[in-house]
Each structure stands twice: as structure tokens, then as C-alpha cells.
Amino acid sequence: MRADRPKQFLDLAGAPLVVWTLRAFERHPLIDLIVLTAPPGTEELCRSRIVAPYKLTKIKEIIPGG
């Protein structure tokens, strides 16, 4: 995609792409918690720019993965 960041962090209609997916999980009544995997080294970025601003309360842990 020739972007300066991983595609899941690119904006789509005003929110990072990954937020759209996480919101669907947040709304699902059978899902109690989410463990988010993120590219190594981006865990704090996910916490500060994805989880906190979008009030994703079911995310209980962010771990490196890929």
C-alpha cells in the first residue's frame, strides 16, 4: 500500500481500519474480552491511539504478534 504505517492503522471514514473491526467485537454480546495482537513495538501506540480514544473497553491485553 506504500504507506508510512501498517495498513491496520490507516484511516477509513474517520477511524483507523482496525477500529472498525474492534467495534464489531465490542458490540457482540457473547464476547467478554479481547486480546489484541499488534506489530512488535506498536503496543503502546495501540493503547494510546486505538484503545483509549475509541473507548474500546473489552480489550484487556495488547501483545506483540504479526
N, C-alpha and C positions, 0 to 999 in steps of 0.2 A: 504494500500500500504506500510505500515510500513516505511514511510518516515519521515524526520525530519521537514517537512513543508507541508502545504496544497498542494494537487496534482496539482492545477492550477499553482503553482509556480515551478513545476518540469520541467527540460529541456526536450525538444523534438526537435531533429535535430538542436540544437544550439540556441533555444529560449524557454522561458517559455511557457508551454502549452497554457495559456490564451492569449498570444501574437498572436498565430495563429488565434484564433477566432476574436480577436480585429482587426487584419489586414483585415479580410474579411469585417467587418463592415466599417472600414476606407475606403476601396476601393469602397463601394457601393454608387452610385451617389444619391440615394434617402435618404440617412442617413446624416443628418446635424450635429448631435451631439450625444455623447454617455455619459450616466451616468453609471459609473462602480460601482458595489457593490462589496465589499471586506469583508473578515472576520474582525470583530471588532478588532481594534488595528493594522491593516496592511495597513491602508490608505496611510501613508507616504511611506511605503515600496513599494506600488504600484506606487506611484508618482516617486520615485527615481530609481526603478529598472525595471519598466514596461513602464510607460508612457514616461518619458524623454529619456531613451536610445534608445527606438524604435520609437521615434518621432511620437507618436500617437496623432495627433493634434485635432481630433474630440472629445476626452474625455474632457468634460467640468466640470465634478464633480466626486469625488470619495466619496461614502457614505458607512457606515458600514451596513452590511446585512449578510445574510447567510441562 
